[in-house]
Amino acid sequence: MAKKKADEKNPNIFARIGKNISGFFRDIIREIKKIVWPSPKATFRNTGIVLLVMLVTGLVIFGLDTGLHALFGLVMDLAGN
């Protein structure tokens, strides 16, 4: 097996860590450049859809809660008599 030359030795730990950290931030910048932001029109449309789904879900939960509360009241009235 051939021995490594003096100039082929591994850099010290601090040089390797610095190289890894700088590579990490280079990758972050590269990925940030790939982001495609939605248009204002798409943002408002999606916001409207989210609000509509929240309203419908709230109404369904309110209806179930009210119905189950009334059913529980009937059961308790029957049990009390």
N, C-alpha and C positions, 0 to 999 in steps of 0.2 A: 504494500500500500504506500502510495507516495505521500510525503509530508507536505503540509501546507507551507507556502512561502510566507514570509513575515508580513507582506502587504496584503495577503488574502485573509488575515485573521478577522474574526467577527468583531464588529464595533462593540463598544461597551454598552452596558445596560441603559444608560441615560440616552445614548444616541439612538438605540432601538426604540425606546419609549417615545422619544421626540418624533421619530419617523412615523411611528404608528399613530400618534395623536395628530400630526399634520395630515396624514393620509385620511384619517377619520373626518376631519373638518373639510378637506377637499371633496370627499364623497358627499358630505352634507350639502355643500354649495352646489355640487353637480345635480343632486336630487331636487333641491329647491328650484333650480332653473327649469325643471320639467313640470312644475305645477301649472295647471290650467285653471284659472279662476272663472267661476260662472259669471254670466252677464247679469246686470241688475234686473233685467226682465225675468230671467230664470230664477234668480234669488227671491223675488217677490212672489212668483208663481209657487215655488216650493214652500215659502212661508205660509201662503194661503192654504195650501194642501195640508200642512202640518196643523195649522189652527183648526181647520175643518175636521180633521181626524180626531183631534183632542176634544172638540165640542161633541162629536158623535159618541166617542168613548165615554165622556162624562155623562151624557144623557142616558146611555145604556146602563152604566153603573148606578146612576140615580134611580132609574126605573127598577132595576133589580133590588136595590136596597129598599125602596119604598114598598115593593111587592112582598119581599120577604119579611119586612117589618109588619105589614098588615097580616100576613099569614101567621106569623108568630103571635100577634095579638089575638087572632081567632083561636089558635090552639090554646093559649093561656086562658081565654074566656071559657072555653069548653072544659078545660081541666079544673077551673075554679068552681064550676056549677055541679 
